[in-house]
Amino acid sequence: MKKILFVCLGNICRSSSAEGVMKHLVEEAGRADEFLIDSAGILSYHQGELPDSRMRAHAARRGYNLTHLSRPVRTEDFYNFDLIIGMDDRNIDDLKDRAPSTAEWSKIHRMTEYCTCLLYTSDAADEEDSVNLGGRRIYKKKKKIENA
């Protein structure tokens, strides 16, 4: 069984959403029994709370059910999970600081490592590879990131 933990600061928006989406994807693929998916926060400020109500509303409109109760990252998470995915650079730094030893650092990854296509803004990019979002032109990056 592959065990994945998503981590953000408070565990009421980004990481709980990543957990909900990932659970939905593996269930849709008929592989839920192959994965344990959870999320946690660097801080315990929101411990025991549901994800933010706005996040739950947006997720529900997209077919995702976010029911996870916030919890902080625990030392045993570094032993119990195969993959610990931080939502941003600060989360990565905090996770490395909390890891029991540098040996567990190999389990810590940034969410963006799993992106297969990045978006960026550029005046020099080809207009055909762009989309206008609210008056701001976003260009598809030509180089793709391979999945880890």
N, C-alpha and C positions, 0 to 999 in steps of 0.2 A: 504494500500500500504506500503510495506517495503522499507525504504530509507537507502541506503548504500553509504558511502563516503570512498574512498581509499585515503591514504595520504602518501607521501614521501617527500623528501627534496625540490625538485624543480618542481615536477609534469610534468616531460618530459620523464620519463623512467618507473620506477616501478609502480607508482600509476596509470598512464595513461594506462599502459598495463593491470594492474589488472582490471581497469574499462572496457577496450575493451573486455577482455576475459569474464568477468562476463556478460556483455551485450550480447555477443554472446551465452553464455550458456543459459541464460534465454529466449532469442529469440528462440533458437533451441528447448527448452522445451515447447514453446508456452505459456510462462508465463510473457512476457515482460510487460504486462499491470499491473502486480502485484508488479513491482519493479521500483524504481527510483534509478539509479546508476550514481555516479559522482566521480570525483577525484579532489584533490587539493594538493598544496605544502605548506610546512612550510614557505618557502621563496617566495617572489614575484619576484625574479630576472628574471624568464622566463615568466612572466605574458603575456598572449595573444599569446604565441608561440605554435606551434604544437609539439607533442612528437618528440624526437630526430629522425633524418632521419634513422639512423641505426636501431633503435627500430621499426620504422614503416615498414622498409624493412623486418626485421625478422618476425614481426607480419603478414604482408601480405603473406609471404610464408606459414604461418600456417593457413591462412584463416581469420585473424582478421583485422579489419579496425580501425586504431587509428586516430580519427579526433578531439579529445578533444583539446581545447585551454587551456593552463596552467592558473591556477588561484591560489591565496593564500587561505589558510584556513581563514574563517571569523567567527566572534563570533556567528552569526546566524546559522552557520552549527551545532553547539552544540545543538541547539533547533530544527532544521529542520530535522536532520538525526537520525535514530534509531540506527545505527551502524556506528562507525568511526574506520576504520581499518588502523593502522599504519604499515608500511613495516618493521621497525626495532625498537630496543629499544630506540634509540635517538628520533625517531619520536614520540614514546609513551610519553617519558618525555616532549618533546616540546608541544604535544597536551594537556597533563595534565596542563602544565604551562599556556596555552592559554585558557583553559576551564573557563567559567565564574564563576563556583563554583565546588566543589568536587562532587556535585550531578551528574554532567555530566560525571564523570569518568567512570561510569558503562557502558557507550556507547563505550568507547575506548578499542580496542582489538588489539593484534598483529596478523599479517597475519598468522604466524605459528600456531596459535590456531586452524586454520581450515585445517591443514594438516592431512591427514589420514594415511600417512606412512612417516616416517623420514628416511633419509639416513645418515650413518656415516661411518667413517673409523675405522678399528680395525684389529689388527693382530690376535686377539683371535676369531674373528667371523668365522662362518662356510663358507667355500669356496663355497658351493652349493647355499648359499644365497647372492652371490655377483656378481658383473659385473665389468669388466675391462674397465675403461674410460681413454683412453690416457695414459696407463701405470700406472694409479692409481686405486687401487682396492677399490670399494665402496660397502659397505655391507648394506643390508636391516636391519633395526632395527626391532626386533621381536615384541616389544610393539607398538601398534598403538595408536594414539591420537584420542579420540572421538571428533566428531564435536560439537561445542558449540551450 
